[in-house]
Amino acid sequence: MTTALPTQTLTTRRFLLRALRRSDAAALYGTLSDEGQCRYLSRPHFTSVEELAD
């Protein structure tokens, strides 16, 4: 069994980089539900916020 390494957070005065959370789905849905924006991704666009959150 392997143990997952803790995800680090990078914070500066103007920027925060952290691991994604389920609650981020609503904010990302506008972009990731657009076929044109997702044209070159490895999967088709998302059709619901719930699908994206999963």
C-alpha positions in Angstrom: 0.0 0.0 0.0 1.3 3.5 -0.9 0.7 6.6 1.2 -0.3 9.7 -0.7 2.0 12.7 -0.2 0.4 15.8 1.2 -0.5 18.4 -1.4 1.4 21.6 -0.8 -0.2 25.0 -1.2 1.8 27.9 -2.8 0.8 31.3 -1.6 2.1 34.7 -2.5 0.7 38.2 -1.9 -1.3 38.0 -5.1 -1.7 34.3 -5.9 -2.9 31.1 -4.3 -2.2 27.7 -5.9 -3.9 24.7 -4.1 -5.4 21.3 -4.9 -8.8 21.3 -6.5 -11.8 20.9 -4.2 -15.3 19.7 -5.0 -16.6 23.2 -4.3 -14.5 24.5 -7.2 -16.8 22.7 -9.7 -19.3 25.6 -10.1 -16.6 28.1 -10.8 -14.9 25.8 -13.4 -18.1 24.7 -15.1 -18.5 27.8 -17.3 -15.2 27.0 -19.1 -15.2 23.2 -18.9 -18.8 22.9 -20.3 -17.9 24.8 -23.5 -17.2 22.5 -26.4 -14.8 24.9 -28.0 -12.8 25.4 -24.8 -12.5 21.6 -24.4 -11.7 20.7 -28.0 -8.2 19.5 -27.3 -8.7 18.0 -23.9 -8.6 14.2 -23.4 -12.3 14.1 -22.8 -15.5 15.8 -24.0 -16.9 18.9 -22.3 -18.9 18.4 -19.1 -22.6 18.4 -19.2 -23.4 19.2 -15.6 -21.7 20.6 -12.5 -22.3 17.3 -10.7 -20.4 15.4 -13.5 -17.5 17.9 -13.2 -17.4 17.6 -9.4 -17.2 13.8 -9.6 
